[in-house]
């Protein structure tokens, strides 16, 4: 059974940096075949995309509001992904989720349970 487990959340002051991790296990297909996407969901709001990484191409993309401040990486050996966030803003408070979708096989779509990030002074 595929599992994704996020970690690294916590309380951070505005302007600070935080690194979240997403550990994966149980993938029958190679980790490299998955597109890793990070999402954020604030209380009462819809889940929103904060970036993705296409592992086969080492390609990343981010929405404009986090571009240059958020970086997604992955470790092929450890089958993990990380979301490095800098210059955090109060409005970026929320639960951050890791999602893995197979790039070619439909139905292989997995989510972690999230890790809470609170940006507050």
Phi, psi and omega in degrees: 000130181284134176228142173238132181230116177272151177206168176105356180289169180164195181265131181222143176283153176304138182091352182277178181237152180210145179239119177260149179237152177229109179265134180245153176207156174081010181283117179287327175269158183298142179305327183295341182275001183257144170269123181260124180236139174252138179233160173231141175226116175274157181302126177082359182242166178284156176293136180233150183281134177240000174152157176216162179225125175266105191294327182293334183246358184054037181256136177236159175208150184217153172292157186301326186288346178242353181303137182080350177248333180249139177225130177256133176229170175212151178247110184295324183290314182275350181058047179234160173232154178227148175240108178267123183240133178234164179048050185296147181245155181304320182290356177266010172295138178163181175268128182259131183241146174254136179230138178234122179237130179293140187286341182229336184261119180290146177094347177268089187220114189232147181232148169271178181269354174094160175224136187274130174242125178241121178251111186204148176266000000 
